[in-house]
Amino acid sequence: MHSSQNYKFNYDGKINDEIMISIFEAIKKSLSETKFPQFKPTKLLSTVLELLDNAQRYGENAAIEFEVHFQSKNFSIKISNVTDEYHYKRMERAVNKIQKMSPGEVKESYKEVLNNGAFNVQGGAGLGYLRIARNGMKSISIESEPTVNNNYKCTCNIVCHLE
């Protein structure tokens, strides 16, 4: 649904590369048709890709609940998926650390991760969440609830106030 000052996109189901591209393209198309002159869609779109990629990569069953919502001068992104305890704790640590940082500290931490090569097979040591925060989306929160087999249903909420 969308109008000139309201837009909402929902997806609930399995995630794979094809679906991720379809979601991205649908949001991109709708944003081009929606009038939010104070907003640069590249920041939202890069955040959408980062969250969808994380959900696909670290999700236990590749199922997600995903929502993007614009209303006037705010937008929010919410994504939920099931992941194992290790990846949940890793995500929680990264987000909790970022929540305590100033914009300058986020920028410095981002450079440090890039320069120190803190990459491994699991990703970039919170680099994606640092990138999201660098895009002005500082309001990042994580909620979780235990499921079966030491897994957690994790929900990441991001809110950005457009000025």
Buried (B, 14 or more C-beta within 10 A) or exposed (E): EBEEEEBEBEBEEEBEEEBBEEBBEEBBEBBEEBEBEEBEBEBBBBBBBBBBBBBBEBBBEBBBBBBBBBEEEEBBBBBBBBBBEEBBEBBBEBBEBBBEBEEEBBBEBBEEBEEEEEEEEEBBBBBBBBBBBBBBBBBBEBEBEEEEEEBBBBBBBBBBEBE
